[in-house]
């Protein structure tokens, strides 16, 4: 492989953290086994190519992204679950769930339905914690194509409006807004993007029937009062 394989930006693949093209640096010695972000490679051609490219490069995020891409290329669910563990250790829950989703798809295609359902559930738990509804819907659709469904054992449907309508993440954002934090500050605190924070803010104001952050701060103060 001439360079590191990068996952595409389509559904089910990480939108950030991918590796760029490059040539294997054969002048560098092989890298010894390191932390969970630098997992030992498997035997597939994608993983061998990734190892050649990454040799001597001390960049854990790059290693994780390249191993994610290689696991997809090789169709290796075990490698993808290793990548999921690395993302968990690095505090990247969305990519962890996406790696589990890819693994579940491959396990289902191999007829390992029990293991696939376990990984699907783990991925969906992660998406639920992040309010990643689009990822959750895509994941269900991918596994449904293999005849695997999670069943109807989810939480009760939330009301459409009022404080009870807020998701856990929206409630956290609302509390930070009431403290006077700006969108960039909230994004940094919650390890997410400013665009995602703005999306949550818009949802919060709509669900609570408010038009400004000042009104939201007053509501939070009354609730705490």
Z-matrix of the N, CA and C atoms (Angstrom, degrees):
N
C 1 1.443
C 2 1.504 1 108.69
N 3 1.330 2 118.14 1 131.80
C 4 1.452 3 120.66 2 -172.74
C 5 1.507 4 112.03 3 -73.17
N 6 1.284 5 119.72 4 -24.01
C 7 1.460 6 120.45 5 -178.63
C 8 1.506 7 109.11 6 -160.08
N 9 1.316 8 116.23 7 180.00
C 10 1.452 9 119.56 8 -178.68
C 11 1.513 10 109.91 9 -65.84
N 12 1.314 11 116.44 10 138.75
C 13 1.451 12 121.26 11 177.53
C 14 1.508 13 107.76 12 -80.61
N 15 1.324 14 117.09 13 132.09
C 16 1.451 15 118.60 14 179.28
C 17 1.519 16 109.84 15 -112.87
N 18 1.344 17 117.56 16 135.32
C 19 1.450 18 118.37 17 176.39
C 20 1.514 19 109.42 18 -64.19
N 21 1.343 20 116.58 19 147.57
C 22 1.448 21 119.17 20 175.72
C 23 1.511 22 110.81 21 -72.13
N 24 1.332 23 116.09 22 171.56
C 25 1.446 24 120.32 23 -179.37
C 26 1.514 25 112.53 24 -95.33
N 27 1.332 26 116.58 25 17.95
C 28 1.449 27 119.94 26 178.67
C 29 1.502 28 110.84 27 -79.63
N 30 1.332 29 117.62 28 -175.94
C 31 1.453 30 121.34 29 -178.36
C 32 1.511 31 111.83 30 -57.12
N 33 1.347 32 114.53 31 138.36
C 34 1.455 33 120.00 32 173.29
C 35 1.494 34 114.42 33 84.52
N 36 1.349 35 118.76 34 2.11
C 37 1.451 36 119.60 35 179.05
C 38 1.507 37 108.79 36 -125.77
N 39 1.332 38 118.47 37 147.39
C 40 1.444 39 120.58 38 -173.68
C 41 1.511 40 111.36 39 -63.18
N 42 1.339 41 115.10 40 136.59
C 43 1.456 42 120.08 41 -178.82
C 44 1.502 43 112.90 42 -85.75
N 45 1.339 44 117.96 43 -15.19
C 46 1.446 45 120.40 44 179.50
C 47 1.515 46 108.93 45 -134.78
N 48 1.305 47 116.55 46 162.25
C 49 1.452 48 120.96 47 176.28
C 50 1.496 49 113.66 48 87.05
N 51 1.351 50 118.92 49 4.17
C 52 1.457 51 120.97 50 178.84
C 53 1.511 52 110.78 51 -70.28
N 54 1.321 53 117.01 52 161.38
C 55 1.440 54 120.71 53 -178.75
C 56 1.505 55 110.14 54 -96.78
N 57 1.306 56 116.07 55 152.83
C 58 1.445 57 120.94 56 178.03
C 59 1.496 58 110.84 57 -89.38
N 60 1.332 59 117.30 58 168.74
C 61 1.452 60 120.27 59 179.00
C 62 1.514 61 110.67 60 -69.08
N 63 1.304 62 116.31 61 153.96
C 64 1.457 63 120.39 62 178.70
C 65 1.498 64 110.21 63 -177.20
N 66 1.291 65 116.81 64 169.89
C 67 1.456 66 121.17 65 178.71
C 68 1.517 67 110.07 66 -99.74
N 69 1.340 68 117.95 67 147.28
C 70 1.453 69 119.74 68 176.40
C 71 1.525 70 109.25 69 -60.56
N 72 1.331 71 115.58 70 134.23
C 73 1.451 72 120.85 71 178.64
C 74 1.510 73 108.66 72 -91.62
N 75 1.305 74 116.92 73 92.22
C 76 1.468 75 121.34 74 -174.46
C 77 1.517 76 112.12 75 -80.21
N 78 1.319 77 117.08 76 -4.72
C 79 1.459 78 118.13 77 178.17
C 80 1.520 79 111.64 78 -79.37
N 81 1.328 80 116.54 79 -16.43
C 82 1.443 81 119.90 80 -176.37
C 83 1.527 82 110.57 81 -89.09
N 84 1.319 83 118.09 82 144.95
C 85 1.467 84 120.50 83 176.22
C 86 1.510 85 110.53 84 -70.75
N 87 1.324 86 116.15 85 158.30
C 88 1.462 87 120.63 86 179.83
C 89 1.513 88 109.02 87 -61.62
N 90 1.344 89 116.36 88 141.40
C 91 1.447 90 121.46 89 -179.53
C 92 1.524 91 110.52 90 -83.22
N 93 1.336 92 118.99 91 130.32
C 94 1.468 93 120.70 92 177.48
C 95 1.515 94 110.85 93 -70.48
N 96 1.340 95 115.97 94 163.37
C 97 1.458 96 120.66 95 178.11
C 98 1.507 97 109.28 96 -59.85
N 99 1.356 98 116.17 97 140.07
C 100 1.457 99 119.79 98 -175.92
C 101 1.513 100 109.76 99 -131.85
N 102 1.335 101 115.68 100 -139.89
C 103 1.458 102 120.86 101 -175.04
C 104 1.521 103 110.58 102 -75.28
N 105 1.368 104 117.16 103 176.76
C 106 1.470 105 119.02 104 -177.91
C 107 1.510 106 113.67 105 -59.82
N 108 1.330 107 118.52 106 -22.09
C 109 1.445 108 120.01 107 177.97
C 110 1.502 109 113.23 108 -75.69
N 111 1.336 110 117.82 109 -9.99
C 112 1.452 111 122.58 110 -179.67
C 113 1.525 112 108.07 111 -125.32
N 114 1.305 113 115.09 112 73.68
C 115 1.457 114 122.20 113 -171.53
C 116 1.519 115 111.64 114 -74.97
N 117 1.318 116 118.48 115 149.58
C 118 1.460 117 119.88 116 173.92
C 119 1.514 118 110.14 117 -63.64
N 120 1.311 119 117.30 118 142.39
C 121 1.455 120 120.65 119 -176.49
C 122 1.515 121 111.08 120 -79.21
N 123 1.354 122 114.22 121 159.73
C 124 1.458 123 120.56 122 174.75
C 125 1.518 124 108.27 123 -94.65
N 126 1.314 125 116.05 124 -163.69
C 127 1.462 126 119.37 125 -172.78
C 128 1.512 127 114.37 126 -95.84
N 129 1.344 128 118.54 127 -6.02
C 130 1.456 129 120.37 128 -176.22
C 131 1.512 130 112.22 129 -67.95
N 132 1.333 131 116.88 130 158.38
C 133 1.462 132 120.12 131 -179.19
C 134 1.514 133 112.78 132 -63.98
N 135 1.329 134 117.96 133 -33.94
C 136 1.455 135 119.63 134 177.96
C 137 1.513 136 111.13 135 -63.61
N 138 1.334 137 116.64 136 -44.00
C 139 1.460 138 120.20 137 179.99
C 140 1.525 139 111.25 138 -67.67
N 141 1.335 140 117.49 139 -37.74
C 142 1.469 141 119.12 140 178.49
C 143 1.520 142 110.33 141 -65.09
N 144 1.341 143 116.64 142 -39.83
C 145 1.452 144 119.44 143 177.93
C 146 1.514 145 111.78 144 -66.15
N 147 1.343 146 116.36 145 -39.38
C 148 1.456 147 119.94 146 178.78
C 149 1.521 148 110.41 147 -64.13
N 150 1.329 149 117.16 148 -41.31
C 151 1.458 150 120.68 149 -179.97
C 152 1.528 151 110.79 150 -62.96
N 153 1.330 152 116.79 151 -40.04
C 154 1.468 153 119.42 152 178.78
C 155 1.519 154 110.58 153 -63.61
N 156 1.320 155 116.59 154 -41.54
C 157 1.456 156 120.10 155 -178.62
C 158 1.524 157 111.95 156 -69.63
N 159 1.350 158 116.86 157 -37.46
C 160 1.456 159 121.05 158 -173.39
C 161 1.518 160 113.82 159 -86.03
N 162 1.324 161 117.95 160 -8.95
C 163 1.460 162 120.88 161 -175.41
C 164 1.527 163 110.21 162 -54.23
N 165 1.323 164 115.72 163 125.79
C 166 1.453 165 121.53 164 176.56
C 167 1.511 166 114.54 165 81.11
N 168 1.310 167 119.20 166 -1.12
C 169 1.461 168 121.37 167 -178.61
C 170 1.532 169 109.56 168 -97.40
N 171 1.303 170 115.61 169 115.67
C 172 1.461 171 120.86 170 -178.35
C 173 1.528 172 108.98 171 -91.41
N 174 1.319 173 115.96 172 77.10
C 175 1.465 174 121.96 173 -178.35
C 176 1.516 175 108.14 174 -143.72
N 177 1.349 176 118.38 175 88.08
C 178 1.470 177 121.23 176 -174.75
C 179 1.526 178 113.96 177 -54.75
N 180 1.331 179 117.87 178 -40.32
C 181 1.468 180 119.50 179 -179.32
C 182 1.523 181 110.63 180 -63.94
N 183 1.319 182 116.68 181 -39.31
C 184 1.466 183 121.12 182 177.52
C 185 1.525 184 110.29 183 -64.39
N 186 1.321 185 116.67 184 -41.42
C 187 1.472 186 120.74 185 178.22
C 188 1.520 187 110.78 186 -60.90
N 189 1.336 188 116.19 187 -45.21
C 190 1.469 189 118.68 188 -178.87
C 191 1.523 190 111.45 189 -63.75
N 192 1.329 191 116.70 190 -43.30
C 193 1.465 192 120.13 191 -179.00
C 194 1.524 193 111.33 192 -64.06
N 195 1.350 194 116.33 193 -43.05
C 196 1.461 195 120.13 194 -179.53
C 197 1.524 196 111.17 195 -66.60
N 198 1.336 197 117.68 196 -38.69
C 199 1.460 198 120.56 197 179.09
C 200 1.527 199 110.87 198 -69.87
N 201 1.323 200 116.27 199 -32.50
C 202 1.468 201 119.99 200 175.48
C 203 1.530 202 108.73 201 -62.35
N 204 1.317 203 115.85 202 -49.83
C 205 1.466 204 119.81 203 -179.51
C 206 1.523 205 111.21 204 -61.93
N 207 1.330 206 116.66 205 -42.33
C 208 1.455 207 120.09 206 -178.40
C 209 1.525 208 111.19 207 -66.09
N 210 1.332 209 117.12 208 -38.38
C 211 1.464 210 120.20 209 178.07
C 212 1.514 211 111.92 210 -62.59
N 213 1.344 212 116.24 211 -38.14
C 214 1.462 213 120.00 212 176.78
C 215 1.523 214 110.15 213 -66.92
N 216 1.339 215 116.52 214 -45.62
C 217 1.459 216 121.08 215 -178.95
C 218 1.524 217 111.80 216 -61.23
N 219 1.322 218 116.21 217 -41.67
C 220 1.463 219 120.40 218 -178.36
C 221 1.523 220 112.90 219 -80.91
N 222 1.334 221 117.73 220 -11.05
C 223 1.460 222 119.74 221 -177.04
C 224 1.506 223 111.79 222 63.47
N 225 1.338 224 117.54 223 41.01
C 226 1.459 225 123.21 224 -173.42
C 227 1.529 226 110.01 225 -109.94
N 228 1.343 227 118.44 226 99.25
C 229 1.467 228 119.57 227 -178.63
C 230 1.521 229 112.93 228 -64.68
N 231 1.335 230 117.51 229 -32.22
C 232 1.453 231 119.88 230 177.93
C 233 1.520 232 111.74 231 -63.25
N 234 1.326 233 116.06 232 -42.85
C 235 1.458 234 120.03 233 177.87
C 236 1.524 235 110.75 234 -63.70
N 237 1.332 236 116.92 235 -39.44
C 238 1.453 237 120.45 236 -179.81
C 239 1.532 238 111.75 237 -67.20
N 240 1.318 239 117.09 238 -34.97
C 241 1.462 240 119.23 239 176.72
C 242 1.526 241 110.57 240 -69.24
N 243 1.347 242 116.57 241 -33.01
C 244 1.456 243 119.42 242 173.49
C 245 1.519 244 111.26 243 -64.36
N 246 1.321 245 116.14 244 -40.26
C 247 1.458 246 120.86 245 177.16
C 248 1.529 247 110.12 246 -64.22
N 249 1.334 248 116.89 247 -40.55
C 250 1.467 249 120.54 248 178.14
C 251 1.524 250 110.46 249 -59.21
N 252 1.323 251 116.63 250 -41.63
C 253 1.463 252 120.48 251 178.13
C 254 1.529 253 110.72 252 -63.67
N 255 1.335 254 116.49 253 -38.63
C 256 1.460 255 120.55 254 178.85
C 257 1.520 256 110.91 255 -65.61
N 258 1.330 257 116.33 256 -41.51
C 259 1.459 258 119.30 257 177.58
C 260 1.530 259 110.98 258 -65.51
N 261 1.321 260 117.56 259 -36.13
C 262 1.468 261 120.87 260 177.53
C 263 1.526 262 110.05 261 -62.68
N 264 1.335 263 115.93 262 -44.23
C 265 1.459 264 120.16 263 179.84
C 266 1.527 265 111.88 264 -65.51
N 267 1.335 266 116.27 265 -28.82
C 268 1.466 267 121.09 266 -178.92
C 269 1.526 268 112.63 267 -88.24
N 270 1.344 269 117.54 268 -1.87
C 271 1.450 270 120.26 269 -179.72
C 272 1.512 271 113.87 270 73.08
N 273 1.338 272 117.15 271 37.85
C 274 1.466 273 122.02 272 178.56
C 275 1.526 274 109.28 273 -117.85
N 276 1.345 275 117.40 274 76.03
C 277 1.471 276 120.55 275 -171.17
C 278 1.522 277 114.79 276 -64.30
N 279 1.340 278 118.54 277 -33.89
C 280 1.460 279 118.66 278 -179.48
C 281 1.525 280 110.75 279 -66.33
N 282 1.319 281 116.90 280 -46.57
C 283 1.463 282 120.49 281 179.21
C 284 1.525 283 111.09 282 -67.06
N 285 1.328 284 116.65 283 -33.21
C 286 1.467 285 119.35 284 175.01
C 287 1.529 286 109.94 285 -59.58
N 288 1.330 287 116.70 286 -47.34
C 289 1.463 288 120.54 287 -179.10
C 290 1.524 289 111.13 288 -65.54
N 291 1.331 290 117.00 289 -38.04
C 292 1.461 291 119.60 290 179.61
C 293 1.530 292 111.13 291 -66.51
N 294 1.325 293 117.37 292 -37.09
C 295 1.459 294 119.90 293 176.87
C 296 1.532 295 110.57 294 -65.32
N 297 1.324 296 116.56 295 -40.14
C 298 1.475 297 120.01 296 177.38
C 299 1.533 298 110.61 297 -65.86
N 300 1.325 299 116.93 298 -36.90
C 301 1.455 300 120.37 299 177.73
C 302 1.529 301 110.75 300 -62.10
N 303 1.331 302 117.09 301 -45.65
C 304 1.465 303 120.50 302 177.63
C 305 1.533 304 110.72 303 -61.10
N 306 1.328 305 116.53 304 -42.32
C 307 1.461 306 120.39 305 179.22
C 308 1.526 307 110.83 306 -62.88
N 309 1.331 308 116.67 307 -42.33
C 310 1.469 309 120.81 308 179.52
C 311 1.521 310 110.71 309 -60.89
N 312 1.323 311 116.99 310 -41.35
C 313 1.462 312 121.32 311 179.67
C 314 1.529 313 110.66 312 -61.54
N 315 1.334 314 115.94 313 -44.44
C 316 1.466 315 119.78 314 -179.73
C 317 1.531 316 111.45 315 -68.32
N 318 1.320 317 116.85 316 -40.06
C 319 1.467 318 120.24 317 178.39
C 320 1.527 319 110.69 318 -62.91
N 321 1.328 320 116.08 319 -41.52
C 322 1.465 321 119.93 320 179.27
C 323 1.519 322 110.72 321 -64.32
N 324 1.333 323 116.82 322 -41.07
C 325 1.461 324 120.64 323 179.86
C 326 1.525 325 111.46 324 -64.23
N 327 1.345 326 116.68 325 -27.14
C 328 1.459 327 121.53 326 179.45
C 329 1.525 328 112.13 327 -87.96
N 330 1.341 329 117.32 328 2.71
C 331 1.456 330 120.51 329 179.43
C 332 1.512 331 114.40 330 83.57
N 333 1.327 332 117.70 331 9.35
C 334 1.471 333 121.78 332 -179.05
C 335 1.537 334 107.63 333 -94.68
N 336 1.323 335 114.37 334 68.23
C 337 1.459 336 119.86 335 -169.46
C 338 1.532 337 113.28 336 -66.93
N 339 1.318 338 117.56 337 -36.33
C 340 1.457 339 119.88 338 179.60
C 341 1.522 340 111.72 339 -62.07
N 342 1.336 341 115.98 340 -46.96
C 343 1.454 342 120.24 341 178.36
C 344 1.525 343 110.88 342 -66.17
N 345 1.329 344 116.38 343 -37.97
C 346 1.468 345 120.14 344 179.24
C 347 1.517 346 110.60 345 -61.93
N 348 1.323 347 116.83 346 -42.28
C 349 1.464 348 119.90 347 -178.77
C 350 1.529 349 110.68 348 -65.38
N 351 1.329 350 116.87 349 -37.59
C 352 1.468 351 120.38 350 177.74
C 353 1.523 352 110.65 351 -60.94
N 354 1.340 353 116.10 352 -45.73
C 355 1.465 354 119.86 353 -178.71
C 356 1.525 355 111.63 354 -70.89
N 357 1.323 356 117.30 355 -34.66
C 358 1.456 357 120.37 356 175.93
C 359 1.528 358 110.07 357 -61.67
N 360 1.325 359 116.18 358 -45.34
C 361 1.463 360 120.57 359 179.91
C 362 1.523 361 110.86 360 -61.93
N 363 1.342 362 116.48 361 -42.73
C 364 1.465 363 120.04 362 179.04
C 365 1.522 364 110.98 363 -63.12
N 366 1.331 365 116.60 364 -42.19
C 367 1.464 366 120.29 365 178.71
C 368 1.527 367 110.39 366 -63.43
N 369 1.333 368 116.58 367 -43.95
C 370 1.450 369 120.34 368 -178.17
C 371 1.528 370 111.82 369 -67.32
N 372 1.320 371 117.29 370 -33.71
C 373 1.466 372 120.03 371 175.63
C 374 1.528 373 110.04 372 -61.28
N 375 1.336 374 115.27 373 -42.00
C 376 1.455 375 119.52 374 178.47
C 377 1.516 376 112.06 375 -65.49
N 378 1.327 377 116.93 376 -43.58
C 379 1.464 378 120.41 377 178.92
C 380 1.529 379 110.86 378 -62.67
N 381 1.335 380 116.72 379 -38.77
C 382 1.463 381 120.16 380 -179.90
C 383 1.523 382 110.85 381 -63.45
N 384 1.340 383 117.39 382 -41.51
C 385 1.459 384 120.31 383 179.49
C 386 1.522 385 111.69 384 -64.05
N 387 1.335 386 116.88 385 -27.70
C 388 1.459 387 121.66 386 -178.30
C 389 1.529 388 112.80 387 -96.84
N 390 1.320 389 116.85 388 1.24
C 391 1.471 390 121.42 389 -174.27
C 392 1.529 391 111.07 390 55.84
N 393 1.321 392 116.12 391 35.20
C 394 1.468 393 121.25 392 -178.71
C 395 1.525 394 108.92 393 -88.77
N 396 1.325 395 115.86 394 73.03
C 397 1.462 396 120.86 395 -173.11
C 398 1.524 397 112.08 396 -64.72
N 399 1.337 398 117.51 397 -38.41
C 400 1.461 399 120.06 398 -178.96
C 401 1.521 400 110.11 399 -65.15
N 402 1.335 401 116.96 400 -42.97
C 403 1.469 402 120.12 401 178.37
C 404 1.525 403 110.62 402 -63.38
N 405 1.321 404 116.31 403 -40.75
C 406 1.462 405 120.02 404 -179.61
C 407 1.527 406 111.17 405 -62.84
N 408 1.342 407 116.59 406 -43.47
C 409 1.461 408 119.92 407 179.93
C 410 1.526 409 110.86 408 -64.84
N 411 1.329 410 116.63 409 -41.22
C 412 1.463 411 120.13 410 179.58
C 413 1.528 412 110.38 411 -63.74
N 414 1.326 413 116.05 412 -43.77
C 415 1.463 414 120.63 413 -178.97
C 416 1.525 415 111.15 414 -61.15
N 417 1.338 416 116.72 415 -44.72
C 418 1.465 417 119.82 416 177.85
C 419 1.525 418 111.25 417 -60.66
N 420 1.338 419 115.78 418 -41.92
C 421 1.465 420 119.60 419 -178.40
C 422 1.534 421 110.81 420 -64.80
N 423 1.330 422 117.04 421 -40.74
C 424 1.472 423 119.69 422 -179.52
C 425 1.521 424 111.55 423 -62.09
N 426 1.321 425 116.48 424 -43.43
C 427 1.464 426 119.64 425 -177.35
C 428 1.516 427 111.82 426 -78.70
N 429 1.327 428 117.01 427 -27.69
C 430 1.460 429 119.95 428 177.31
C 431 1.526 430 110.20 429 -63.51
N 432 1.332 431 116.62 430 -29.94
C 433 1.467 432 120.55 431 177.33
C 434 1.525 433 111.58 432 -62.60
N 435 1.337 434 116.39 433 -21.73
C 436 1.476 435 121.19 434 177.23
C 437 1.530 436 111.60 435 -99.10
N 438 1.334 437 116.68 436 8.33
C 439 1.452 438 119.94 437 -179.62
C 440 1.511 439 114.21 438 80.88
N 441 1.337 440 117.66 439 17.51
C 442 1.465 441 121.45 440 -178.09
C 443 1.520 442 109.08 441 -109.08
N 444 1.332 443 115.30 442 126.23
C 445 1.456 444 121.56 443 178.55
C 446 1.511 445 108.74 444 -129.26
N 447 1.325 446 114.74 445 150.99
C 448 1.460 447 119.27 446 -179.98
C 449 1.518 448 112.17 447 -79.63
N 450 1.318 449 117.77 448 -21.51
C 451 1.454 450 119.40 449 -175.74
C 452 1.515 451 110.11 450 92.10
N 453 1.309 452 115.43 451 178.02
C 454 1.473 453 121.06 452 -175.01
C 455 1.512 454 111.37 453 -107.89
N 456 1.337 455 116.56 454 52.31
C 457 1.462 456 119.93 455 -177.45
C 458 1.516 457 110.63 456 -112.55
N 459 1.328 458 117.60 457 40.43
C 460 1.451 459 120.90 458 179.86
C 461 1.511 460 111.71 459 -89.69
N 462 1.342 461 117.09 460 -179.22
C 463 1.453 462 120.13 461 177.76
C 464 1.517 463 111.19 462 -70.84
N 465 1.308 464 116.62 463 163.75
C 466 1.456 465 120.87 464 177.91
C 467 1.526 466 110.73 465 -60.25
N 468 1.316 467 115.93 466 150.99
C 469 1.454 468 120.63 467 177.86
C 470 1.529 469 109.33 468 -67.05
N 471 1.346 470 116.31 469 133.77
C 472 1.458 471 120.93 470 179.47
C 473 1.528 472 110.07 471 -74.54
N 474 1.341 473 116.23 472 153.97
C 475 1.470 474 118.43 473 172.57
C 476 1.520 475 110.16 474 -65.75
N 477 1.313 476 116.46 475 163.52
C 478 1.459 477 121.26 476 -175.90
C 479 1.517 478 112.77 477 -78.67
N 480 1.331 479 117.69 478 -27.07
C 481 1.454 480 120.27 479 -175.77
C 482 1.521 481 110.03 480 -142.58
N 483 1.325 482 115.13 481 169.10
C 484 1.457 483 120.15 482 -179.16
C 485 1.520 484 111.54 483 91.43
N 486 1.330 485 115.66 484 171.14
C 487 1.463 486 120.68 485 -176.80
C 488 1.527 487 111.58 486 -60.07
N 489 1.321 488 117.36 487 -35.55
C 490 1.470 489 120.92 488 -179.31
C 491 1.520 490 112.04 489 -67.24
N 492 1.336 491 117.00 490 -15.41
C 493 1.466 492 120.06 491 179.52
C 494 1.527 493 112.23 492 -78.82
N 495 1.341 494 117.08 493 -16.28
C 496 1.458 495 120.28 494 -178.17
C 497 1.527 496 110.75 495 -71.45
N 498 1.310 497 115.99 496 139.14
C 499 1.458 498 120.45 497 172.22
C 500 1.526 499 108.88 498 -75.01
N 501 1.309 500 116.17 499 170.40
C 502 1.468 501 120.20 500 178.82
C 503 1.529 502 110.84 501 -58.88
N 504 1.330 503 116.42 502 -42.90
C 505 1.462 504 119.91 503 179.77
C 506 1.519 505 111.15 504 -65.89
N 507 1.327 506 117.44 505 -41.82
C 508 1.463 507 120.65 506 179.10
C 509 1.519 508 111.22 507 -63.08
N 510 1.321 509 117.09 508 -37.61
C 511 1.465 510 120.14 509 177.78
C 512 1.527 511 110.84 510 -63.89
N 513 1.329 512 116.73 511 -38.61
C 514 1.464 513 120.21 512 177.49
C 515 1.515 514 110.99 513 -65.23
N 516 1.329 515 115.97 514 -43.82
C 517 1.466 516 120.26 515 178.63
C 518 1.526 517 110.01 516 -61.81
N 519 1.329 518 116.98 517 -42.70
C 520 1.460 519 121.06 518 179.71
C 521 1.531 520 110.73 519 -60.11
N 522 1.322 521 116.71 520 -42.73
C 523 1.469 522 120.18 521 179.45
C 524 1.523 523 111.10 522 -63.46
N 525 1.321 524 117.21 523 -40.47
C 526 1.471 525 120.74 524 179.57
C 527 1.525 526 110.72 525 -69.42
N 528 1.328 527 117.13 526 -37.43
C 529 1.462 528 120.26 527 175.75
C 530 1.522 529 110.57 528 -61.54
N 531 1.335 530 115.85 529 -41.38
C 532 1.460 531 120.08 530 -179.08
C 533 1.527 532 111.63 531 -65.36
N 534 1.343 533 116.44 532 -24.31
C 535 1.463 534 120.20 533 176.45
C 536 1.519 535 112.15 534 -78.53
N 537 1.346 536 116.34 535 -6.48
C 538 1.455 537 120.19 536 178.87
C 539 1.513 538 114.80 537 94.48
N 540 1.324 539 117.58 538 10.44
C 541 1.462 540 120.14 539 -179.76
C 542 1.522 541 110.45 540 -74.19
N 543 1.314 542 116.12 541 144.71
C 544 1.462 543 121.68 542 176.06
C 545 1.523 544 109.41 543 -82.54
N 546 1.328 545 116.85 544 168.84
C 547 1.466 546 120.50 545 177.59
C 548 1.527 547 111.96 546 -57.64
N 549 1.353 548 119.80 547 -45.50
C 550 1.464 549 119.31 548 177.97
C 551 1.529 550 112.30 549 -60.80
N 552 1.350 551 116.52 550 -38.13
C 553 1.468 552 119.61 551 178.78
C 554 1.524 553 110.90 552 -65.04
N 555 1.342 554 116.18 553 -42.21
C 556 1.464 555 119.74 554 179.33
C 557 1.525 556 110.40 555 -65.92
N 558 1.324 557 116.44 556 -41.09
C 559 1.466 558 120.23 557 178.64
C 560 1.521 559 110.78 558 -59.33
N 561 1.324 560 116.91 559 -42.48
C 562 1.469 561 120.11 560 179.24
C 563 1.525 562 111.00 561 -67.36
N 564 1.324 563 116.79 562 -39.94
C 565 1.465 564 121.00 563 -178.84
C 566 1.527 565 111.45 564 -66.10
N 567 1.342 566 116.78 565 -35.68
C 568 1.462 567 121.07 566 -174.95
C 569 1.527 568 113.24 567 -101.56
N 570 1.343 569 116.33 568 5.49
C 571 1.463 570 121.18 569 177.98
C 572 1.529 571 111.58 570 55.47
N 573 1.320 572 115.30 571 49.80
C 574 1.459 573 120.02 572 178.82
C 575 1.525 574 108.07 573 -140.31
N 576 1.319 575 117.00 574 -175.85
C 577 1.461 576 120.49 575 -176.81
C 578 1.524 577 110.98 576 -92.10
N 579 1.339 578 115.96 577 159.53
C 580 1.460 579 120.47 578 177.54
C 581 1.526 580 110.74 579 -64.13
N 582 1.317 581 116.10 580 -35.88
C 583 1.462 582 119.45 581 179.51
C 584 1.522 583 110.84 582 -63.27
N 585 1.337 584 116.55 583 -39.55
C 586 1.464 585 119.86 584 177.81
C 587 1.518 586 110.83 585 -64.85
N 588 1.337 587 116.65 586 -40.89
C 589 1.469 588 120.19 587 178.15
C 590 1.526 589 110.19 588 -61.71
N 591 1.332 590 116.99 589 -44.50
C 592 1.461 591 120.12 590 179.53
C 593 1.521 592 111.36 591 -61.55
N 594 1.330 593 116.30 592 -37.82
C 595 1.467 594 120.87 593 176.42
C 596 1.536 595 110.06 594 -60.28
N 597 1.333 596 116.72 595 -44.67
C 598 1.460 597 120.29 596 179.37
C 599 1.529 598 110.87 597 -65.61
N 600 1.339 599 116.91 598 -41.64
C 601 1.461 600 120.53 599 -179.39
C 602 1.527 601 110.09 600 -60.19
N 603 1.328 602 116.54 601 -45.19
C 604 1.468 603 120.39 602 179.51
C 605 1.519 604 110.88 603 -60.68
N 606 1.340 605 116.89 604 -42.95
C 607 1.467 606 120.81 605 178.58
C 608 1.525 607 111.30 606 -63.01
N 609 1.337 608 116.17 607 -42.29
C 610 1.465 609 120.84 608 -178.27
C 611 1.521 610 110.73 609 -61.53
N 612 1.325 611 116.43 610 -49.71
C 613 1.467 612 119.92 611 -178.17
C 614 1.526 613 111.21 612 -63.06
N 615 1.339 614 116.49 613 -39.43
C 616 1.465 615 119.69 614 179.84
C 617 1.523 616 111.28 615 -66.19
N 618 1.337 617 117.22 616 -44.67
C 619 1.461 618 120.62 617 -178.28
C 620 1.527 619 112.30 618 -66.24
N 621 1.341 620 115.99 619 -32.09
C 622 1.461 621 119.73 620 -177.93
C 623 1.525 622 112.34 621 -93.18
N 624 1.325 623 117.27 622 -2.88
C 625 1.450 624 120.57 623 179.31
C 626 1.510 625 112.81 624 68.01
N 627 1.330 626 116.49 625 33.48
C 628 1.463 627 121.56 626 -178.23
C 629 1.526 628 109.60 627 -109.31
N 630 1.329 629 114.98 628 164.02
C 631 1.460 630 119.21 629 -178.88
C 632 1.511 631 113.53 630 -121.26
N 633 1.336 632 117.61 631 -4.84
C 634 1.463 633 118.79 632 -177.72
C 635 1.522 634 111.21 633 -152.67
N 636 1.316 635 115.12 634 162.67
C 637 1.463 636 121.40 635 176.55
C 638 1.523 637 110.85 636 -67.27
N 639 1.332 638 116.97 637 -31.74
C 640 1.463 639 120.04 638 178.97
C 641 1.526 640 110.18 639 -61.93
N 642 1.327 641 116.72 640 -43.59
C 643 1.461 642 120.36 641 177.43
C 644 1.526 643 110.88 642 -63.45
N 645 1.331 644 115.71 643 -38.57
C 646 1.463 645 119.21 644 179.13
C 647 1.516 646 110.70 645 -64.95
N 648 1.342 647 117.67 646 -44.05
C 649 1.463 648 120.81 647 179.42
C 650 1.524 649 110.84 648 -60.00
N 651 1.335 650 116.16 649 -40.22
C 652 1.473 651 120.38 650 178.80
C 653 1.527 652 110.70 651 -64.84
N 654 1.330 653 117.15 652 -40.70
C 655 1.466 654 120.20 653 178.89
C 656 1.529 655 111.31 654 -63.81
N 657 1.339 656 115.49 655 -44.61
C 658 1.468 657 119.44 656 179.76
C 659 1.522 658 110.01 657 -61.85
N 660 1.337 659 116.70 658 -40.65
C 661 1.470 660 120.80 659 179.49
C 662 1.526 661 110.57 660 -62.79
N 663 1.338 662 117.16 661 -41.79
C 664 1.463 663 120.47 662 178.57
C 665 1.518 664 111.51 663 -63.81
N 666 1.336 665 115.55 664 -39.72
C 667 1.462 666 118.47 665 179.41
C 668 1.525 667 112.02 666 -67.13
N 669 1.322 668 115.98 667 -34.00
C 670 1.462 669 120.12 668 179.86
C 671 1.514 670 112.08 669 -78.61
N 672 1.368 671 114.52 670 -19.95
C 673 1.423 672 121.71 671 -170.60
C 674 1.420 673 124.02 672 -67.55
